[in-house]
Amino acid sequence: MPNVIIKKFEMLFLREQILKKYTDLIGSDCVEFEKELTGYIGHYERLADVIIEYISEEKNLELYFKFIKQGPLKIRLKNLEERIEDKRRYIRDLKSFVSENVLRKLIFYGPKNDQLTFKENFIIACYFYSHADRSLFLEKNITLILNEKKTIPPAAALENNSNKDTVYAFAQEPGFSLQILKDNNEIDHSKKELQFKGEKIDLNRSTLDPENMTITSKIQAEIKFKDGNFYLENRSLLQTTFLVVIKPCKISKGDIIVFGNKRFLFKEL
């Protein structure tokens, strides 16, 4: 699936269309909703679910096909009209490119960058959900496109930092926060929110909770930022770093699942 470079004016357009449609659905004020948006991934989980649910409806794809002008996408959708299985496969492919992480990249990081790179199917999904025609949008904004300086792909920008016309997709320093919870899972407001910046953060007793002797003074775990996502890596010798499963979680061979006080090794048959 090819990548496409999206300029700021187009990211702002998609951002506005997506948020307006979403807030209309949930009965919220769009301006107030935007004020609450941060880089916290939870803001984008429900949004991803709503977009995927909309894309899943075949009737919505049929409406979108009738709406868009003649072009490569219209021809592609036309070829799917009579091939039900191919149409459903196409819808599944579109859905697979929509996630909370990539939506955060567009909605939160987008306005802060001159351009970002996305998978083509994700951009199609955004226009599909927004019920907007990208060809028409670009035609109306041809002046902005022609006035843009020559750009280079984000990957090349890393090799040529002197080029000021390109902003690497994740040039902004990534960050995350952690909040200590009480036994009833409520936030312990007597403890300050922990904030971290950087692509690799070591977590141990001194960085998490200096008075908590159940956390090792050595490195307990690492949180790394790579390709737009945060990854948790267990560094505990006793293997005591766990995630609480609160939503479907991908597992693979070799993963250890804790049920009660027992640990189970997972492998596919």
C-alpha positions in Angstrom: 0.0 0.0 0.0 1.7 3.3 -1.1 2.3 6.2 1.2 1.0 9.7 0.5 2.4 13.0 1.8 -0.3 15.2 3.1 0.2 19.0 3.5 -0.9 21.0 6.5 -3.9 22.6 4.8 -5.3 19.1 3.9 -4.6 17.7 7.4 -6.5 20.7 8.9 -9.4 20.1 6.5 -9.7 16.4 7.4 -9.3 17.1 11.0 -12.1 19.6 10.9 -14.4 17.3 9.0 -13.8 14.3 11.1 -14.2 16.1 14.4 -17.3 17.9 13.3 -19.0 14.7 12.2 -18.0 12.9 15.3 -19.2 15.7 17.7 -22.5 16.0 15.9 -22.9 12.2 16.4 -22.2 12.3 20.2 -24.1 15.6 20.7 -21.0 17.6 21.8 -19.8 21.1 20.9 -17.0 20.7 18.4 -15.0 23.8 19.7 -15.2 22.6 23.3 -14.3 19.1 22.3 -11.2 20.3 20.5 -10.1 22.2 23.6 -9.9 19.0 25.6 -7.9 17.1 22.9 -4.3 16.2 23.9 -1.9 13.5 22.8 -3.5 11.0 25.2 -4.4 8.0 23.1 -7.7 7.5 24.9 -9.1 10.5 23.2 -8.9 8.7 19.8 -10.0 5.2 20.7 -13.7 5.9 20.6 -13.2 8.0 17.4 -11.5 5.1 15.7 -14.3 2.8 16.7 -16.9 5.2 15.2 -15.1 5.6 11.9 -14.6 1.8 11.6 -18.3 1.2 12.3 -19.3 3.7 9.6 -16.9 2.2 7.1 -18.3 -1.3 7.8 -21.7 -0.4 6.4 -21.8 -1.4 2.7 -24.6 1.1 2.0 -22.3 3.9 3.1 -19.7 2.8 0.5 -22.5 2.8 -2.1 -23.5 6.4 -1.1 -19.9 7.5 -1.3 -19.4 5.9 -4.8 -22.4 7.9 -6.1 -21.1 11.1 -4.5 -17.5 11.3 -5.7 -16.5 12.5 -9.2 -15.1 10.3 -12.0 -11.5 9.3 -11.3 -9.3 6.4 -10.3 -11.1 5.8 -7.0 -14.6 5.9 -8.7 -13.3 3.3 -11.2 -12.0 1.1 -8.5 -15.3 1.2 -6.6 -17.2 0.7 -9.8 -15.3 -2.6 -10.4 -16.4 -3.8 -7.0 -20.1 -3.2 -7.5 -21.0 -6.7 -8.6 -18.3 -8.5 -6.7 -19.6 -8.7 -3.2 -16.7 -10.6 -1.7 -14.2 -8.2 -3.3 -16.2 -5.2 -2.0 -16.2 -6.7 1.6 -12.5 -7.4 1.3 -11.9 -3.8 0.3 -13.9 -2.5 3.2 -11.9 -4.7 5.6 -8.7 -3.3 4.1 -9.9 0.2 4.7 -10.8 -0.5 8.2 -7.5 -2.1 9.0 -5.7 1.2 8.3 -7.8 3.1 10.9 -6.5 3.1 14.4 -6.3 5.4 17.4 -2.5 5.9 16.8 -2.8 7.1 13.2 -5.8 9.3 14.1 -3.7 10.9 16.9 -1.0 11.5 14.3 -3.4 13.3 12.0 -5.5 15.2 14.5 -3.0 16.0 17.3 0.3 16.1 15.5 -1.0 17.2 12.1 -1.6 20.9 12.9 2.0 21.1 14.3 3.7 19.8 11.1 4.0 21.2 7.6 3.4 17.7 6.1 3.1 14.1 7.3 3.1 10.8 5.5 0.1 8.4 5.7 -0.9 5.2 4.0 -3.2 5.8 1.1 -6.0 3.6 2.5 -6.1 5.7 5.7 -6.6 8.9 3.7 -9.3 7.2 1.6 -11.0 6.1 4.9 -10.9 9.7 6.2 -12.5 11.1 3.1 -15.0 8.3 3.1 -16.0 8.9 6.7 -16.2 12.7 6.1 -18.2 12.2 2.9 -15.8 14.4 1.0 -14.2 14.0 -2.4 -10.4 14.4 -2.3 -10.2 15.2 -6.0 -12.6 18.1 -5.6 -10.9 19.3 -2.5 -7.5 19.4 -4.2 -8.9 21.1 -7.3 -10.4 23.9 -5.1 -7.0 24.3 -3.4 -4.8 24.1 -6.4 -3.4 27.6 -5.7 -2.1 26.4 -2.3 -0.5 23.4 -3.9 1.2 25.4 -6.6 2.5 27.8 -4.1 4.1 25.1 -1.9 7.8 24.8 -2.1 9.4 21.6 -3.5 9.4 18.9 -0.8 11.2 15.7 -0.2 9.8 12.5 1.5 10.0 12.4 5.3 12.6 9.5 5.2 14.9 11.6 3.1 14.6 14.5 5.6 16.5 12.5 8.2 19.5 12.4 5.9 19.3 16.1 5.0 18.4 18.1 8.1 19.4 21.3 6.4 16.3 21.1 4.2 13.8 23.4 5.9 10.9 22.6 3.6 10.2 19.1 5.1 9.2 18.2 8.6 9.7 14.5 9.6 6.4 12.9 10.5 7.4 12.4 14.2 10.0 15.3 14.6 8.1 16.5 17.6 9.5 14.9 20.8 7.1 12.2 21.9 5.8 12.2 25.5 3.4 10.4 27.8 2.2 10.6 31.4 1.5 8.1 34.2 -0.9 8.6 37.1 -0.8 6.5 40.3 -4.1 4.8 41.2 -5.6 3.8 44.5 -6.7 0.2 45.2 -10.2 1.0 43.9 -8.6 2.2 40.6 -9.4 5.8 41.3 -6.6 8.4 40.6 -4.6 9.1 43.7 -4.6 12.9 43.6 -2.1 13.1 46.5 0.5 11.9 44.0 1.4 14.2 41.1 1.0 13.1 37.5 4.3 11.8 36.1 5.2 13.2 32.7 8.0 11.9 30.5 9.5 13.1 27.2 11.8 11.2 24.8 12.0 8.2 22.6 13.3 5.8 25.4 12.3 6.1 29.0 13.7 3.9 31.8 11.2 3.2 34.6 12.2 2.2 38.1 11.5 3.1 41.8 13.1 6.6 41.6 11.2 7.6 38.5 7.8 6.1 39.4 7.3 6.1 43.2 10.5 6.5 45.4 8.7 5.2 48.6 7.4 2.1 46.9 9.8 -0.8 47.8 7.9 -3.3 45.6 9.3 -1.5 42.5 13.0 -2.3 41.8 15.6 0.4 42.1 17.1 -1.1 38.9 15.3 -0.7 35.6 11.8 -2.3 35.9 10.7 -1.5 32.4 11.3 0.7 29.4 8.8 2.6 27.3 10.0 3.2 23.8 8.5 5.3 21.0 8.9 3.9 17.5 7.0 4.5 14.2 4.3 6.6 16.0 3.6 4.0 18.8 4.7 3.5 22.4 6.0 0.1 23.3 6.5 -1.4 26.8 9.4 -3.6 27.4 9.9 -5.7 30.5 13.3 -5.3 32.1 12.5 -6.9 35.5 14.6 -9.9 36.4 11.6 -11.3 38.1 9.3 -10.6 35.1 6.9 -8.5 37.2 5.8 -5.9 34.6 2.3 -6.4 33.5 -0.5 -4.7 31.5 -4.1 -4.7 32.6 -6.2 -5.9 29.6 -9.1 -3.4 29.2 -9.6 -3.8 25.5 -8.8 -6.5 22.8 -5.1 -7.0 23.0 -2.9 -8.7 20.3 -1.0 -11.8 21.7 1.5 -14.0 20.0 3.5 -17.2 20.6 5.7 -16.9 23.7 3.5 -14.3 25.5 2.8 -15.1 29.2 -0.7 -14.4 30.5 -1.4 -14.1 34.2 -4.7 -15.4 35.5 -5.0 -14.9 39.3 -1.7 -16.1 40.7 -0.8 -18.4 37.8 1.2 -17.7 34.7 0.3 -19.3 31.4 2.5 -19.6 28.2 0.6 -18.8 25.0 1.3 -20.5 21.7 -0.8 -21.1 18.6 -1.8 -24.6 17.6 
